Amino acid sequence: MNYKSNQIILKNKLKNISSEAAYILKSTVFENEYDVLLNSFQSYYEKVNIAYSFKTNYIPNFLKIVKDKEGYAEVVSIMELELALKVGFLPCNIFFNGPFKHQKETSDYLRLGVLVNVDSYDEFKWIEEFAHKSKTICRVGIRLNFNISDSPSRFGIDIADEKIQEIIIRSDSSKFLRLESLHYHYASRELTAWKICMEKFISFLSKIDTKIYNDLKYISVGGGMFSRMNSYLAEQLSFDIPSFNEYAESSITYLSSYIEKQSEFNPNKPEILIEPGTALASRSIDFVAQVVSIKKINNVTYINTTGSKYNMNPSPNRINSAIEILNFNLNSAFEVKNAKLCGYTCIESDVIHNNFNGKISIGDMIIFKEVGSYSVVMKPPFILPDVPIIEFNDAMNKFEIVRNKQTFDNIFSSFEYFNE
């Protein structure tokens, strides 16, 4: 959207809802990124689908887009699983990953048809026991760990572990277990990691029993992709950002070739899943904060704002977000150089943006762009409740509430208080 032409509308909206900052949702951007990513992968293999990573950003508006496009839900907790159902995902379209799953609740959802990718042999054992005792058909998958020295991971089961074969054999011989999925995910977003993982995965596939392979419905290659970030962000990094097409070419080309060879014996080709989070969510949210004070200490200009790095990305390795300044008082604006845009918290390291140059004054608004990845979902109730989420309605020419700002009661009503 054009913030300059709508800055008065934005300022009035914040005033009307008594908020000094807000996340700005951009659903159309999310939908466009979804389509571009999926088309990139489907150009190499038709049966590719997206299982969206809820943990990256679980705003229901995004989840509804995924559901309406017949994508899947990739969840890692009971909370996220319940959210998927509330948004309208069918149980059979939910993939439950992660290293910890509450046994009672997970058992209930196995009854409904949710697919659980087991992360350990211990997890498999209690699912197997539940399936046999309850005589429930349970859909399961296995998360694989390739033991990559350059990209170690604590998740999944080592493919060199004999327990893998035991899980496969026991699932195949069980009346109640259906091994439908093989899954892996590595957080590294480098193309070399994608290639190495695919090589190891195809090697693993080639060694399993043909019947087991033929029964597979899904092969999930995880996420671990950069977004199509703007040039300002990309230029701060010391490496090239792969395109969606390059990720697909580095993985799906090899896997689709293997599947085609196997189709001579089994025409039922498995569906390949990708599990993007950052790739879709990052560009789909901006954050607006206001300037509250400007001061200089030891020749360094500090601009204090109503936002915080905890609203966006608290990583100590964070880079500067692309920003846009909405000036309201140019006549009283300061021309600053190498200034620090700072957060409202009492943490010294709460610096949102370094080396800002330009004109700025108290009351101006700052748009921090492309902050949709692990922002809303990881904002702690630290010092202040979280801010609202708003979205611009082009047809109505106004901002609408997506989520109200948090209140004191939202945070503290669950505590037990002392009675005098």
C-alpha positions in Angstrom: 0.0 0.0 0.0 1.0 3.6 -0.4 1.7 4.8 3.2 2.4 8.4 2.2 -1.0 9.0 0.7 -2.7 7.3 3.6 -0.6 8.6 6.5 -3.4 10.8 7.9 -5.8 7.8 7.8 -3.3 5.7 9.6 -2.5 8.3 12.3 -6.2 8.8 13.0 -6.8 5.0 13.2 -4.1 4.7 15.8 -5.6 7.6 17.7 -9.1 6.2 17.5 -8.1 2.8 19.0 -5.8 4.4 21.6 -2.6 2.7 20.3 0.8 4.2 19.6 1.9 1.3 17.4 0.4 -1.5 15.3 1.2 -4.4 13.0 -0.1 -3.8 9.5 -1.4 -6.9 7.8 -1.1 -7.4 4.0 -3.1 -10.4 3.1 -2.9 -9.8 -0.6 0.9 -10.0 -0.4 0.7 -13.3 1.5 -1.6 -14.7 -1.1 0.6 -13.6 -3.9 3.7 -15.1 -2.3 1.8 -18.3 -1.8 1.0 -18.5 -5.5 4.5 -17.6 -6.7 6.1 -20.2 -4.4 3.7 -23.0 -5.3 3.9 -22.3 -9.0 7.7 -22.4 -8.8 7.7 -25.9 -7.3 4.9 -27.2 -9.4 6.8 -26.4 -12.6 9.1 -29.3 -11.7 6.5 -31.7 -10.3 2.7 -31.3 -10.6 1.8 -32.9 -7.3 3.4 -30.3 -5.0 1.4 -28.7 -2.2 2.0 -26.3 0.6 1.7 -27.3 4.3 2.0 -23.8 5.9 4.1 -23.5 9.0 1.7 -22.1 11.6 4.4 -21.3 14.1 5.9 -18.6 11.8 2.8 -16.5 11.9 -0.6 -17.9 12.9 -2.8 -14.9 12.2 -6.1 -16.5 11.1 -6.4 -14.3 8.0 -3.3 -16.0 6.6 -4.5 -19.5 7.6 -7.8 -19.0 5.8 -6.0 -18.2 2.6 -4.1 -21.5 2.9 -7.2 -23.4 3.6 -9.2 -21.8 0.7 -6.3 -22.7 -1.6 -6.6 -26.3 -0.5 -3.2 -26.2 1.3 -2.4 -28.1 4.4 -1.8 -27.1 8.0 1.7 -27.8 9.5 1.4 -27.5 13.3 3.8 -28.2 16.2 1.5 -28.0 19.2 -2.0 -28.8 20.4 -2.7 -25.0 20.5 -1.9 -24.7 16.8 -3.8 -27.9 15.9 -6.9 -26.5 17.7 -6.5 -23.3 15.8 -6.3 -25.2 12.5 -9.6 -26.9 13.3 -11.2 -23.6 14.3 -10.2 -22.0 11.0 -11.8 -24.9 9.2 -9.0 -27.3 8.2 -10.2 -30.9 8.0 -8.3 -33.2 10.4 -7.0 -35.2 7.5 -5.3 -32.0 6.2 -3.3 -31.4 9.3 0.3 -32.5 9.8 1.4 -32.6 13.5 5.2 -32.2 13.8 7.5 -31.3 16.7 9.4 -33.0 19.5 6.7 -32.8 22.1 3.1 -33.9 21.8 0.6 -34.2 24.7 -0.3 -37.8 24.7 -4.0 -37.5 25.7 -4.9 -34.7 23.3 -2.8 -36.1 20.5 -4.5 -39.5 20.9 -7.9 -37.7 20.5 -6.8 -36.1 17.3 -5.3 -39.3 15.9 -8.9 -40.7 16.3 -10.1 -37.8 14.1 -7.5 -38.5 11.3 -4.7 -36.0 12.0 -1.3 -37.3 10.6 1.4 -37.3 13.2 5.1 -37.3 12.1 6.9 -39.0 14.9 10.1 -37.3 16.1 11.5 -40.2 18.2 11.2 -43.9 18.8 9.7 -43.2 22.2 6.9 -41.2 20.6 6.2 -44.0 18.1 5.9 -46.5 21.0 3.1 -44.7 22.8 1.3 -44.1 19.5 1.6 -47.7 18.6 0.3 -48.8 22.1 -2.6 -46.4 21.8 -3.5 -47.6 18.3 -3.6 -51.2 19.4 -5.4 -50.7 22.7 -8.1 -48.5 21.2 -8.2 -50.3 17.9 -7.9 -46.9 16.2 -6.4 -46.4 12.7 -3.6 -44.0 13.2 -1.9 -42.1 10.4 1.8 -41.6 11.0 4.9 -40.4 9.4 8.6 -40.3 10.3 10.7 -37.2 10.6 14.2 -38.1 9.3 17.5 -36.8 10.5 20.4 -37.0 8.0 23.1 -36.3 10.6 24.6 -33.5 8.5 27.8 -32.2 10.2 27.6 -28.7 8.7 23.9 -28.3 9.7 23.3 -30.4 12.9 19.8 -30.8 14.0 18.2 -32.2 17.2 15.0 -33.2 15.5 13.9 -36.4 13.9 15.4 -39.9 14.0 18.9 -40.6 12.6 18.6 -42.5 9.4 21.5 -44.6 10.5 19.6 -45.7 13.6 18.2 -49.2 13.4 15.0 -47.9 15.1 14.0 -46.4 11.8 13.6 -49.8 10.2 11.9 -51.1 13.3 9.3 -48.4 13.0 8.8 -49.1 9.3 8.4 -52.9 9.9 6.1 -52.6 12.9 3.9 -50.0 11.1 3.7 -52.2 8.0 2.7 -55.2 10.0 0.1 -53.4 12.2 -3.6 -53.5 11.5 -3.9 -50.0 13.0 -0.9 -48.0 11.9 -0.7 -46.4 8.4 2.8 -45.1 7.5 1.8 -42.4 5.0 4.6 -39.9 5.2 8.4 -39.4 5.3 9.4 -36.0 6.4 12.5 -33.8 7.0 13.1 -30.2 7.6 16.4 -28.3 8.0 16.4 -24.6 9.0 19.4 -23.8 6.9 18.2 -21.7 3.9 21.3 -22.3 1.8 20.9 -24.1 -1.5 23.8 -26.5 -0.7 21.8 -27.7 2.3 18.8 -28.4 0.1 20.9 -30.4 -2.3 22.6 -32.4 0.4 19.3 -33.2 2.1 17.8 -34.4 -1.1 20.7 -36.6 -2.0 20.6 -38.2 1.4 16.8 -38.6 1.2 16.8 -40.2 -2.2 19.5 -42.6 -1.0 17.3 -43.5 2.0 14.3 -44.0 -0.2 16.2 -46.3 -2.5 16.9 -48.6 0.4 13.4 -49.1 1.8 11.1 -51.9 0.8 9.1 -51.2 -2.4 5.8 -51.9 -0.7 6.6 -49.3 1.9 7.4 -46.7 -0.8 4.3 -47.6 -2.7 2.1 -46.9 0.4 3.6 -43.5 0.9 1.1 -40.7 0.3 3.3 -37.7 1.2 7.0 -36.8 1.0 7.7 -33.6 2.9 10.9 -31.7 2.3 10.2 -29.0 4.9 10.7 -25.3 4.6 13.9 -23.4 5.3 13.6 -20.8 2.5 14.3 -17.1 2.4 11.5 -14.8 1.5 11.6 -12.7 -1.7 13.0 -9.9 0.4 13.5 -6.4 -0.9 16.9 -5.3 -2.1 17.6 -3.1 1.0 17.5 -6.3 3.2 19.4 -8.5 0.7 22.2 -6.0 0.3 23.0 -6.3 4.0 23.7 -10.0 3.7 27.0 -11.4 2.7 25.5 -14.0 0.4 23.0 -14.2 -2.5 19.4 -14.9 -1.7 18.1 -17.9 -3.6 14.9 -17.6 -5.6 11.9 -19.9 -5.1 12.7 -21.4 -8.4 16.3 -22.2 -7.3 15.1 -23.9 -4.2 12.8 -26.1 -6.3 15.5 -26.8 -8.9 17.9 -27.9 -6.1 15.5 -30.4 -4.8 12.4 -31.3 -6.7 14.1 -31.9 -10.0 16.0 -34.9 -8.4 13.1 -36.2 -6.4 10.7 -36.0 -9.3 13.1 -37.9 -11.5 13.3 -40.6 -8.8 9.5 -40.8 -8.5 9.1 -41.0 -12.3 11.4 -44.0 -12.4 9.4 -45.7 -9.6 6.1 -44.9 -11.4 6.9 -47.8 -13.8 6.0 -50.1 -11.0 3.6 -47.9 -9.1 1.5 -45.3 -10.9 0.3 -43.7 -7.6 2.8 -40.9 -7.2 3.2 -39.4 -3.7 2.4 -35.8 -3.1 5.4 -33.6 -2.3 4.9 -31.1 0.5 6.9 -28.0 1.2 6.4 -26.3 4.6 7.1 -22.6 4.1 6.8 -20.1 6.9 9.2 -17.1 6.5 8.9 -17.4 2.7 5.3 -16.5 2.8 4.8 -14.5 6.0 7.9 -12.2 6.1 6.7 -9.7 3.4 3.1 -9.9 4.6 3.3 -7.7 7.7 4.7 -4.2 8.4 5.0 -2.5 11.7 4.2 1.2 12.5 5.6 3.0 15.5 5.8 6.7 16.5 8.6 8.9 17.6 8.4 10.1 21.2 11.8 11.7 21.8 15.0 12.7 20.2 18.3 13.2 22.1 22.0 13.2 21.7 24.5 11.4 24.0 28.2 11.5 23.3 27.5 12.7 19.7 25.1 9.8 19.1 21.5 10.6 18.3 18.9 8.3 19.9 15.4 8.4 18.6 13.0 6.7 21.0 9.9 5.1 19.6 6.7 3.4 20.7 7.9 0.1 19.1 10.6 -2.4 20.1 12.8 -5.0 18.5 10.6 -7.5 20.5 7.7 -6.5 18.2 9.8 -7.6 15.2 12.9 -9.7 15.8 14.8 -9.7 19.0 17.8 -11.6 17.5 21.2 -10.0 18.4 22.2 -10.6 14.8 19.2 -8.7 13.4 19.8 -6.5 10.4 18.1 -3.2 9.7 14.5 -3.5 8.4 13.6 -1.4 5.4 11.9 1.7 6.8 9.7 4.6 5.6 9.3 7.8 7.5 5.9 9.5 7.5 6.7 13.1 8.4 4.0 15.3 10.1 6.2 18.2 11.3 8.8 18.9 8.7 9.2 22.5 9.8 10.4 21.3 13.2 12.2 18.2 11.9 15.8 17.4 12.8 18.3 16.4 10.2 20.1 13.4 11.8 23.0 11.2 10.7 23.9 7.7 11.9 21.1 7.8 14.4 19.7 4.9 16.4 16.0 4.1 16.3 15.3 2.7 19.7 12.6 0.7 21.4 10.4 1.6 24.4 11.9 -1.1 26.7 14.5 -0.6 29.4 16.9 -3.0 27.7 20.1 -1.3 26.4 20.2 -3.5 23.4 16.7 -2.6 22.3 17.9 -0.8 19.1 15.6 -1.4 16.2 17.5 0.3 13.4 21.1 1.6 13.2 22.6 4.4 11.1 19.5 6.2 10.2 20.0 9.3 8.1 17.2 11.8 7.3 14.7 14.3 8.7 12.6 13.3 11.6 10.6 14.9 14.4 8.5 14.0 17.4 5.1 12.6 16.4 6.4 11.2 13.0 5.5 7.6 12.2 8.0 5.0 11.1 7.0 2.0 9.0 9.3 -1.0 9.5 8.7 -3.3 6.5 8.7 -7.0 6.1 8.5 -8.1 9.7 5.9 -10.9 9.4 8.3 -13.8 10.3 8.3 -14.9 14.0 7.2 -11.5 15.2 3.6 -11.6 16.2 3.9 -15.1 17.5 7.1 -14.5 19.6 6.2 -11.1 21.1 6.5 -11.6 24.9 4.3 -9.7 27.4 7.3 -7.7 28.4 6.8 -4.3 30.0 3.7 -3.5 27.7 0.9 -5.6 26.3 1.1 -6.3 22.6 -0.2 -3.9 20.0 -3.2 -4.3 17.7 -3.1 -5.8 14.2 -4.8 -3.7 11.5 -5.3 -4.0 7.7 -6.1 -1.5 5.1 -9.4 -2.0 3.2 -8.9 -0.5 -0.2 -12.6 -0.6 -1.1 -13.6 1.2 2.1 -10.4 3.4 2.2 -9.9 2.7 5.9 -7.9 0.6 8.3 -9.8 -2.3 10.0 -9.1 -4.2 13.2 -7.7 -7.7 12.7 -6.8 -8.2 16.4 -7.5 -5.8 19.2 -4.5 -4.6 21.3 -3.8 -6.6 24.4 -5.1 -5.4 27.7 -4.0 -5.7 31.3 -6.7 -8.4 31.9 -5.5 -10.4 28.9 -2.2 -10.8 30.6 -2.9 -10.9 34.3 -6.4 -12.4 34.7 -5.0 -15.9 34.9 -2.9 -15.2 38.0 -4.0 -16.0 41.5 -4.0 -13.0 43.7 -3.7 -12.8 47.5 -6.8 -12.1 49.5 -6.2 -9.8 52.4 
